[in-house]
Amino acid sequence: MTTPLVAMHDVNIRFNTTRGWGYAVTAVSADVRANTVTAIIGESGSGKSVLGAAVMGLLPNNAEASGSITYAGLELLGLTDREWDQIRGIELGWVAQNPASSLNPVYRIDELISEAAIHRRRIRRRDKRRFAADLLTKVGLPAATGRNYSFELSGGMAQRALIAVGIGLDPPLLILDEPTKGLDPANYDRIRDAIMDLAGEGHTIMLITHDVTLAEQVADEIWVLYGSRLVEQAPKQDFFATPLHPYSQGLLAAMPSRGLHPIPGESPSFFVPPEGCPFVDRCPYAVAACHELKTPSHPTEGRSVLCLLH
Amino acid sequence: MSAPLIEFAQVTKSFAGPLTRSRHQVFANVSFTVHEGEIVSLFGPSGCGKSTLLRMFYQLTSWDSGRITYQGTDITSLPKSARREMHRAVQVVFQDPRNAFNPRWLIRRSMAEPLKLFKIVTTNHQTLIGEKLALLGLEDGLLDRRPHQLSGGQLQRLALARCLLVSPRCLLLDEASSMLDLSVQARMMELVKSLRTDEGISVLLISHDRDLVQAMSDRIYSFHDGTLSTDIAHTSDSSK
């Protein structure tokens, strides 16, 4: 069994908003094993990106996090800014969601890619073009792209440039947030291949996506978040062969390739404190005890599901 | 056989280069039809001209050659009243929903705009709007927000709900579910199919999601290197 690189125990994250407390992540306990790709899938607002931001120490000031998230044994929740400077980008790489707003438009791409290395690895400024060219080639872009500005790139090229920024210091753990959002099939394939190449080189990847097809293609492990809770965690083959949680079953059935079957009902409100299974109001198998369900069951080794049926 | 609702015949489009006088041809001799009650898809990569075709239909951009017709009549020769009726009957959801709503208006005002524009007579506008929102799983509370307070997925659903207010005969959906979660997309597409079945509405679906167009369409037209061809011998449940 591979050792966990990231271990989460009873992670809760809520936001203090003008409308009251909003609950983004509730009682999440799970491990990310080293040298694997873990896909975190779910709908908008399910807590995927917030969980990724918590691992990176990028939660906004109005967030309140409790529980424990460790990286190689180091507790991440509660680190100071100075301590984060020693690991962010070096041990943990982040590829943010939207390349159009994540790449500074007044700097050339090679400056963005080499910025961290100039400060952290003390590469010389005159070497930055070569440094950036190597990384751009690695993600399948021409080296000359380094002289472009972000607004001169297509969506797919900008996304790959953003990945090059994220892997600049060669961090063992990479968190990719919706890397294929809005891309056409050709660019989608290129990003998917880049992710698989990075995984092949030994990076541990947390892939946050609502694209179930991408998760099926590249992941080793699937986490399903719904209504702020981790409702199912399973190896990829097991998950796609036999999804256990009723929400997981509904999610797969809603894929165009599996018939486009909608899930009746609405997602739970962000502002209602989650108690029990968050899917209870939409679940055809729900019973009264589902409202009290606190912990997932473990039917088999390496698989857990938050459901009384299992 | 009656004339198709919409027909593009041998349409060619090129753009002038930004710095030179040379022109870049986007596509050449594109032909396709949408008949009453059909779901037809245009499939292709970014930049192939899918959205440009929609803009042409509303004469928001010109074309070099070819003919575009609505119910057999060239759209450039439609009299003003007929063009106005066409704009009511053929509703479009453009790709970026943020550009489809006035950022300074409450959603309530944006939603009521087509009812005023096309002089739709109802006993109560708000009830009609509420009905259409409910079809797409949206709450009335959204009406009192502004576009920047809503997600892209909510705006996409609002844009489709607004189209339905004026009882269209045809919907042009340009990546209209690209920002939706799977289950919400499935719900929207179920509604689209039921509109076709119950009310005979035609749909032109533009998408680069191959699985989606295959699941939805009676016919798929696919762009390859600037030409459009009927793609994939295709039958779906929706066409049965």
Interface residues (C-beta under 8 A of the other chain):
Chain A: E43 S44 S154 G155 G156 G182 L183 D184 P185 A186 N187 H210 V212 T213 G250 L251 A254 M255 P256 S257 G259 L260 H261 P262 I263 E266
Chain B: P45 S46 G47 G137 S151 G153 S178 D181 L182 S183 V184 Q185 A186 R187 M189 E190 H208 D209 R210 D211 L212 Q214 A215 M216
